[in-house]
Amino acid sequence: MLNAFQQGPFIIKYTWIYALIAFLITYYLLKMVLRKNEDFLQEFLDALVSSLLIGVLSFKGSILLYRPELLKTNPLGALYLSGGGKEWLTAIFLACLYLVWKTKKSQWPNKLIGTGIAYGIVTFITSYWLVRTLFFLII
């Protein structure tokens, strides 16, 4: 079974598609669950999306941090390399650090933060697993 499909020059992994669908499901579920607190909801979702982007950028950028010789030999080659454990840990750390900073700066209620994070994690993991399983059953 293939792990990716090719659309022109782009190779798209199925795991990224599963993650995108799970992210969209989680986004809309959080909007439904937290709709009574509209101000918190918008700021919280913005912070989550920003931390996701920080995580992705730091994941790709930390390859250059841990392998600085790529700057001299092939700086664009870092875009094509997939990161390992150190890169994942760096990305998760920086994304969480941003989220903690944003939480302290905005002074959100702890109950709403806990609800948002709990629903977000459980929904993302469950919907990712469900989409992946349905994909394997269909194909």
Secondary structure, DSSP 8 states (H G I E B T S, - for coil): --SEEEETTEEEEHHHHHHHHHHHHHHHHHHHHTTT-HHHHHHHHHHHHHHHHHHHHHHHHHHHHH-THHHHH-TTHHHHS---HHHHHHHHHHHHHHHHHHHHHHT--HHHHHHHHHHHHHHHHHHHHHHHHHHHHH-
